[in-house]
């Protein structure tokens, strides 16, 4: 069944989500972002505790490290402290840490093998780093406050503005007030979800890796948090505040393919497996305590007939 032929009914009838792992809401375990490696491991950033959890192929869960976000749910710099996007690269994991302590606020490297950590780049208080993606030795980070995409090399150093575009500006919105949220590459474009407008914006990537022209790929009826691509360019998105999964087809047409409270609880991010599980879409149910939810944070998996887009 091709991705473009999917419907809500087809998804519900033919695909049964499986619970991979659950988390403790009483301990503020909120699975915000997810990454996968080439060995079948999943890596989860817990937004409110700073922990990075690994789920191995057998389902065992362990804590690799705990990054310093300061006091959970503590208001600071016009938001709250939190750990957001995580991505896996050949050099290890990279995680965005929006700590209330400026000494700790920045982009961190985490060894998935030893748990060693290092802050590779500092971020000022006016930046709220959210989604993160890797391409050719550089990290691309969504700044949800300013409406910009930042870039820094994986080995660390200064952070530069890769693109500053009005399409990414946050707009007043009491439900989803932040701008750029998820960031992912597909072919030679960087896709960004603007949560406050419900738009998915795509930017050309020039041969020298600079930002080219922008376009609105899709406009959704709800917000989009982080997302994943399959091989054919279909985008899978979690609205976060709504218990549904939305797909955006390559032509920009969007539809809800899964909804309901049985398996979904504030879906915030998703990622495909990379090798034997490349047809598996893993979905984080963040279930933030300040959102309307069931209080059931988890990771679920659905088996698709299409593989994920190759990672760089």
Order of alpha helices (4+ residues) and beta strands (2+ residues): alpha-beta-beta-beta-beta-beta-beta-beta-beta-beta-beta-beta-beta-beta-beta-beta-beta-beta-beta-beta-beta-beta-beta-beta-beta-beta-beta
